[in-house]
Amino acid sequence: MLRDEEILELLGDGNISEIGSPRSETEEIDFLFAEFENLLDNFDDENEDCLIVQDEEWIPPPLTITSKRNIKWAQKPFNQPTIKLDDLEQNNNILELKSPLQYFSEYFDDDVFENMAYHTNLYAVQKGVTRFKPTDMYEMKRLIGIHIIMGNLKYPRVRLYWQKHFEVNLVTQNMTRDRFFSLRNNLHIIDNNEIPNGNKGKFIKVRPLYTVLQKKCNSLPMERNLCVDEQMVPFKGQLSIKQYIKGKPIKWGVKVFLLCGESGTIYNILPFQGYYECDQDLIKHVGSGATVVLYLTQNVKPNRHFLFFDNFFSSFGLFERLQQLQIYAAGTIRTNWFANPPLLSDKEMRKLGRGATFEVTTDVPGCNIGIVKWFDNKAVNLGSNFIASGEVGRVTRWDKKKNGLLILKGPK
């Protein structure tokens, strides 16, 4: 074994090398390039794959839905799966609290208003509108801003915002009345000549706005708990897709399906104009409402989220498909969409008293769905692909007869 002194003697001043010393700076540079090219030639594809680590994209399993005649139920406890969720995506962009205008600009940037100004000018030229002054991006922003003000400070007539006794300074100082009407009458977002023949889409003239909004919503990091439901956009004008829904806070308007988090943040959106734009083959397997859920959750990553919805969307095929996609779902159900499981009747549940619970589970290979019928003032049917009765909990309910609160047993 060499001693330290012998090692230092062999090393000398550190300039000794088996490959020799370059005679000049040019030779040194040439030597370095030669060594580098030699290294690249010897670097095979196998080593390159080892250095470049790529995230493997999860491929959803093929669609396999149990037919209604093959659905079987058993009166046995639900086999609750052991769930270990993956970590959620972290939003590292929130460094400071942004103003409402900054948030609005993240959804609708300058390109949107440039496109709006271009097609507004184009439409005015196509229609031969006389004395129309071409607009620009900045004037389009003022026009949209005035509409936002009008939506919050509502007058019975639009002209009142410019009248002497009712005028709003923020409106009158940014745009004259005649200019406002001129822009509003010619406002366009697409070229009408590009609308295809036989078009069925009712939203085609505002489709670019919807696309921009949806793209931004899809890019947001999702919360753990998600929900799918419908929402009404207030509207009482003339529109073929306008609906009246009894019992809603907003009864007249345009129906929109939303995927939201528990904070109220929207992650996906689908304006309703009929189910013809949905996958018709998927509708046959899982139902129309369930197809909406699968459309809204197509960007939801597996094994990360819990999803909730009501009986308008629930179906056996939906819970089965969400189980395949590793999305853990629960919601109220309609039993006729689940091949009429052998649940106790409402009369039998009433005899058992408030707080009674009855549970059935699928007897289908590779499918784990549980249904719970819980009786409060009336029966409530719940379905899930990850939980059923579980541990008995306690809930508080009001009793009219006793004029007081009751503590009832409730499913988990």
Sequence and secondary structure as in RCSB ss.txt:
>XXXX:A:sequence
MLRDEEILELLGDGNISEIGSPRSETEEIDFLFAEFENLLDNFDDENEDCLIVQDEEWIPPPLTITSKRNIKWAQ
KPFNQPTIKLDDLEQNNNILELKSPLQYFSEYFDDDVFENMAYHTNLYAVQKGVTRFKPTDMYEMKRLIGIHIIM
GNLKYPRVRLYWQKHFEVNLVTQNMTRDRFFSLRNNLHIIDNNEIPNGNKGKFIKVRPLYTVLQKKCNSLPMERN
LCVDEQMVPFKGQLSIKQYIKGKPIKWGVKVFLLCGESGTIYNILPFQGYYECDQDLIKHVGSGATVVLYLTQNV
KPNRHFLFFDNFFSSFGLFERLQQLQIYAAGTIRTNWFANPPLLSDKEMRKLGRGATFEVTTDVPGCNIGIVKWF
DNKAVNLGSNFIASGEVGRVTRWDKKKNGLLILKGPK
>XXXX:A:secstr
   HHHHHHHHTTTT  TT   SSHHHHHHHHHHHHHHHHHH  HHHHHHHS               GGG  EES
S               TT SS   HHHHHHHHS HHHHHHHHHHHHHHHHHTT TT     HHHHHHHHHHHHHH
HHS  SSGGGGGSTTT  HHHHTT  HHHHHHHHHH  SS GGGS TT   TTGGGHHHHHHHHHHHHHS   SE
EEEEEEEEE  SS TT EE TTSSS EEEEEEEEEETT  EEEEEE S GGGS HHHHHHH HHHHHHHHHTTT 
 TTS EEEE TTT  HHHHHHHHHTT EEEEE  GGGGT      HHHHHHH TT EEEEEE BTTB  EEEEEE
SSSEEEEEESS SS S EEEEEEETTTTEEEEEEE  
